[in-house]
Amino acid sequence: MKDGGPLAFTAKSFKLRPCVGEEKLLTEFSTWELLNIKPKEVLDIPQRLYDEYHISQKFLEAVMQEYGIQSTSKEVLEKEFGIGPMRYYLANSRHYSWPKAGAVTGIGSDNMVGIQLDHGARVDVNDLRAHLQESLDKKQAVYAVVAIVGSTEEGSVDPLADIIKLREEFQAKGLSFLVHADGAWGG
């Protein structure tokens, strides 16, 4: 919503609810608040822009092309908005492709952080909580927590309901993230 940009006309009226706090103008969000908008709020934006301003999806896609990671790069966006490296959290039983994907996409394999396992070879929820708290304390945004549904080696299933509860707990503190259920069972 840059001055003079194609969505500038929405700047004085388009409001969202931050992860913590009351609804306010999107232009008033800090970078931290923007990085932690709840997923449902984010997913509702295109429909709201259509309903409130008659902005078509095709127009919105054209506008967003300039800001997509595919067009610019992760590094350019991180520099422009002063964002440090973001993280993915997933169990140490993760498939080898996760760190590899982190390296290939430019996220960095070091930012694909492994979480300890419990005695059932599932993600240890207390260790995950500690890592999330560290991210919150450092204001280091989290892309997602990956719940493995049938690990390749053990066939274990991470406690998805507990991970969702953790997300709700941390959203109340201002840290939001996606939860990805990685269905790896059977190959």
C-alpha positions as CSV (number, residue, x, y, z in Angstrom):
1,M,0.0,0.0,0.0
2,K,2.8,2.3,-0.9
3,D,1.9,6.0,-1.7
4,G,0.9,6.1,-5.3
5,G,0.8,2.3,-5.6
6,P,-2.1,0.4,-7.1
7,L,-3.6,-0.4,-3.7
8,A,-2.9,3.0,-2.1
9,F,-6.6,3.9,-2.1
10,T,-7.2,1.2,0.5
11,A,-4.6,2.5,2.9
12,K,-6.9,4.7,5.0
13,S,-9.6,2.1,5.5
14,F,-8.4,-1.5,5.2
15,K,-8.2,-3.0,8.7
16,L,-7.0,-6.3,10.0
17,R,-6.8,-7.8,13.5
18,P,-3.1,-8.3,14.5
19,C,-2.2,-11.6,16.3
20,V,-2.6,-9.7,19.6
21,G,-4.7,-6.6,20.0
22,E,-7.5,-4.8,18.4
23,E,-8.3,-4.3,14.7
24,K,-6.4,-1.5,13.1
25,L,-5.3,-0.2,9.7
26,L,-3.0,-2.5,7.9
27,T,-0.6,0.4,7.3
28,E,-0.2,0.8,11.1
29,F,1.2,-2.8,11.5
30,S,4.8,-3.2,12.6
31,T,6.9,-5.6,10.6
32,W,6.6,-8.1,13.5
33,E,2.8,-7.8,13.4
34,L,2.8,-8.3,9.6
35,L,4.8,-11.5,10.0
36,N,2.5,-12.9,12.6
37,I,-1.0,-12.3,11.1
38,K,-3.0,-15.4,11.8
39,P,-3.3,-17.7,8.8
40,K,-7.1,-17.3,8.5
41,E,-6.8,-13.5,8.4
42,V,-4.2,-13.8,5.6
43,L,-6.3,-16.2,3.6
44,D,-9.4,-14.0,4.0
45,I,-7.6,-10.9,2.5
46,P,-8.3,-11.5,-1.2
47,Q,-12.1,-12.0,-0.6
48,R,-12.2,-9.0,1.7
49,L,-10.5,-6.8,-0.9
50,Y,-13.0,-8.0,-3.5
51,D,-16.0,-7.5,-1.1
52,E,-14.9,-4.1,0.2
53,Y,-13.2,-2.6,-2.8
54,H,-14.2,-4.8,-5.8
55,I,-10.5,-5.7,-6.4
56,S,-10.5,-8.8,-8.6
57,Q,-8.2,-11.7,-7.9
58,K,-6.5,-11.2,-11.3
59,F,-5.7,-7.6,-10.5
60,L,-4.4,-8.6,-7.0
61,E,-2.2,-11.3,-8.5
62,A,-0.7,-8.7,-10.9
63,V,0.0,-6.3,-8.0
64,M,1.5,-9.0,-5.8
65,Q,3.8,-10.3,-8.6
66,E,6.3,-7.6,-7.7
67,Y,6.5,-8.8,-4.1
68,G,6.4,-12.6,-4.6
69,I,9.5,-14.5,-3.6
70,Q,9.6,-16.0,-7.1
71,S,10.0,-12.5,-8.7
72,T,12.2,-10.8,-6.2
73,S,14.0,-13.0,-3.7
74,K,13.9,-13.8,-0.1
75,E,17.0,-11.8,0.5
76,V,15.6,-8.6,-1.1
77,L,12.4,-8.8,1.0
78,E,14.4,-9.5,4.2
79,K,16.6,-6.5,3.6
80,E,13.8,-4.2,2.6
81,F,11.7,-5.0,5.7
82,G,14.6,-5.7,8.2
83,I,13.7,-9.3,8.7
84,G,16.2,-11.8,10.1
85,P,16.1,-15.5,9.1
86,M,12.8,-17.2,9.6
87,R,12.5,-20.8,10.9
88,Y,10.7,-24.0,10.3
89,Y,10.4,-26.4,13.3
90,L,10.0,-30.1,12.7
91,A,10.8,-33.3,14.5
92,N,14.3,-34.8,14.3
93,S,12.7,-37.8,12.6
94,R,12.0,-35.5,9.6
95,H,12.6,-36.8,6.1
96,Y,16.0,-35.9,4.7
97,S,14.3,-33.7,2.0
98,W,13.4,-31.0,4.5
99,P,16.9,-29.6,5.2
100,K,17.7,-30.1,1.5
101,A,14.6,-28.1,0.5
102,G,15.7,-25.4,3.0
103,A,19.1,-25.2,1.2
104,V,17.6,-25.2,-2.3
105,T,15.0,-22.5,-1.6
106,G,17.4,-20.2,0.1
107,I,15.8,-20.6,3.5
108,G,18.9,-22.3,4.7
109,S,19.1,-25.8,6.1
110,D,20.2,-24.3,9.5
111,N,16.7,-22.7,9.6
112,M,15.0,-26.1,9.4
113,V,15.3,-26.7,13.1
114,G,15.0,-30.2,14.4
115,I,12.9,-30.7,17.6
116,Q,13.7,-33.6,20.0
117,L,11.6,-36.7,20.0
118,D,9.6,-38.2,22.8
119,H,9.8,-41.9,23.7
120,G,7.2,-42.6,21.0
121,A,9.5,-41.1,18.3
122,R,7.1,-38.1,18.0
123,V,7.9,-34.4,18.3
124,D,8.5,-33.5,21.9
125,V,5.9,-30.8,22.6
126,N,7.9,-29.3,25.5
127,D,11.0,-28.9,23.4
128,L,8.9,-27.4,20.6
129,R,7.4,-25.0,23.2
130,A,10.9,-23.9,24.3
131,H,12.0,-23.3,20.7
132,L,8.9,-21.3,20.0
133,Q,9.4,-19.2,23.2
134,E,13.0,-18.5,22.1
135,S,11.7,-17.3,18.7
136,L,9.2,-15.1,20.4
137,D,11.8,-13.7,22.8
138,K,14.2,-13.0,19.9
139,K,11.3,-11.8,17.6
140,Q,12.4,-14.3,15.1
141,A,9.5,-15.2,12.9
142,V,8.5,-18.8,12.2
143,Y,7.3,-19.9,8.8
144,A,5.7,-23.1,10.1
145,V,5.7,-26.1,12.5
146,V,5.7,-29.3,10.6
147,A,3.8,-32.2,12.1
148,I,4.9,-35.5,10.7
149,V,2.0,-37.9,10.1
150,G,3.8,-41.2,9.7
151,S,7.6,-40.7,9.9
152,T,9.6,-42.6,7.3
153,E,11.7,-44.6,9.7
154,E,9.4,-45.1,12.7
155,G,5.9,-44.6,11.3
156,S,5.2,-42.3,14.2
157,V,2.5,-39.6,14.1
158,D,3.2,-36.2,15.8
159,P,0.6,-34.9,18.2
160,L,-1.2,-32.6,15.8
161,A,-3.8,-31.5,18.3
162,D,-1.1,-30.5,20.8
163,I,0.7,-28.5,18.1
164,I,-2.5,-26.6,17.2
165,K,-2.9,-25.8,20.9
166,L,0.7,-24.6,21.0
167,R,-0.1,-22.3,18.1
168,E,-3.1,-20.9,19.9
169,E,-1.0,-20.4,23.0
170,F,1.7,-18.5,21.1
171,Q,-0.7,-16.5,19.0
172,A,-2.0,-15.1,22.3
173,K,1.6,-13.9,22.9
174,G,2.0,-12.4,19.4
175,L,3.7,-15.3,17.5
176,S,1.7,-17.0,14.7
177,F,2.8,-19.7,12.2
178,L,1.4,-22.2,9.8
179,V,1.0,-25.8,10.8
180,H,1.9,-28.2,8.0
181,A,0.9,-31.8,8.4
182,D,3.5,-33.8,6.4
183,G,1.8,-37.0,5.4
184,A,4.8,-39.3,4.8
185,W,3.4,-42.6,5.9
186,G,3.9,-45.4,3.4
187,G,6.4,-43.5,1.3
